[in-house]
Amino acid sequence: MRILTYEATAADEGRAVRSVVPRRFSLGQHAFRRLKVLGAIHVGGVPVRADYVLHAGDMIEVHLPDDMATQVQTDSAVLTPALTPSHIRYMDEDILIVSKGAPLPTLPARHIVSGTLREQVIAMLGADPASFVYHPVNRLDKGTSGLLCIARHAHAQRLLTQQLHTGGFIREYLAVTEGIPREMQGVIDAPIARLGTGAQRAVREDGQRAVTHYRVERASGSRALLRLRLETGRTHQIRVHLKHIGCPIAGDYLYGAELESLHGRFALHSASIRLTQPITGARIVLDEPLPEEMEALL
């Protein structure tokens, strides 16, 4: 029997086994269900249920039966569909704008070395991984879908970075929240600071200034659809600000509560980009409709 291991990170804090294990071990739904029935998923050496909530540092073991051990690398389901030409919203010699799926990391990180948007872009373009230039300008969290701009050379990246947080580069997001803001539109001006050494942030007086503009587009039951525009670009800014006003993003496992129906993502979507092409000066305006899984929440 082969045993696969993985140590839960700060990004996994508060998430259920059912959302972490299939993604981390590239398991299809059928394989994951079978492992659950067999009691083959252990945390700290003890079999656990699929709804077991993980903490950073938990050691996860997946005990693969012999007939699954040879299949796990070749017969696994891909949680986020591979990038195809239909995901390209704009491309020229200087920039590339894609519609990113979720959950999908934008970049490799300390605990994520493969399965990123960078790899999907390289595969789709047929580029050489060793020489491919990949500079995401507006970075999106793994659980956020939607429009993302990539500079194709360092000069374009520098010019686009100068546009960020100005009228030259406007980003708008759509979010489904648990709870409805008291005011139908407003500005959240609240400083954000990092909590310890983990991934979480919070509104604190000693944090960096962060400003988010919002407008309620519609409400349904106890949920609302908000359109948001960033004036600053702090890590997790929208997620932290919406939690701060008592309306966390639906499915946000770090700042709210995970939703199984969202399959590892949360209800935040990069819906609009308006920018100036850094070399030609042409104005680029793109909009991306709300994903079906977010619409279903309303």
Secondary structure, DSSP 8 states (H G I E B T S, - for coil): -EEEEEE--GGGTT-BHHHHHHHHTT--HHHHHHHHHHT-EEETTEE--TT-B--TT-EEEEEE-HHHHTTTTTS---SS----GGGEEEE-SSEEEEEE-SS--SS-BTTB-SS-HHHHHHHHHT--TTT---EESS---TT-EEEEEEESSHHHHHHHHHHBTSTTEEEEEEEEEES--SSSEEEEE--EEE-TTSS-EEE-TTSB--EEEEEEEEEETTEEEEEEEESS--TTHHHHHHHHTT--BTT-TTTS---GGGTT--SEEEEEEEEE-TTT--EEEEE----HHHHTT-
